[in-house]
Amino acid sequence: MAKVKAVAKKKSAKTKTAQAPAVSIRGGSLEERQQRIREIIKILRKEYPQVRTALNYRTPFELLVATILAAQCTDERVNKVTPALFQKYPTIESLARARQEELENDIRSTGFFRNKARNIIALSKKLVEDYQGKVPDSMEELIKLPGVARKTANIVLSSAFRKAEGIAVDTHVRRLSERLGLSRQNDPDKIERDLMAIVPRADWLDFNYLLVDHGRKVCQARKPLCPQCVIQHLCPSFEKFSGLYAGRK
Ligand code: SF4
């Protein structure tokens, strides 16, 4: 009898293992993450074929300004503000000459408007004085501009110049990198380094947009929609969040 029980126990353990998600160890080794991220990217590319920033822009400078305005603000809100802004200030030179208070009023609805206005005027002046009125196309030069950190530089480089010098880490990339076990870091620069070690370079350009799309549509901050997630079998957080849906039909 004891032997029968032991065999039954063994069988049930085997069944449980077979039903467990493909990713059982948080994050996994570097090789495991490199392999898993390739699969994740392949699936997300099919799911979100239109990879691009949601910000509207016509020139690298407009994208630079729009990205600065998008800090702590939605892309939709920024897209409502920028048409009138660029009609009023059509060139880098005109923004370099803008009055701080007036510009603050023009961009007030995007939040943190004092800081943003100060940075936009200062970077426009620097572009006019040091860069012949052109936005530079390298990470090294972009991060020298006032208010421009790696995230903003990466977005401008990937979208406006199609250059991959890194991976933009915003709130979605940060959240999904943690949930998908791709990085255990909190600091965006360290998360970016972790991602650059596992994401194939050919995918750096689009990686941010893929995670942003998935973060907005499915892996939302408050309640990720795990049951309908196309990468749930590759996600170590699937089990953690599945409790949210217990009893749901
Ligand atoms: S399974 Fe859930 S937590 Fe994991 S990526 Fe999908 S939605 Fe996000």
Residues whose N, C-alpha, C, O or C-beta is under 5 A from the ligand:
A	BS01	SF4	R179 V218 C219 P224 L225 C226 C229 I231 Q232 C235 S237 F238
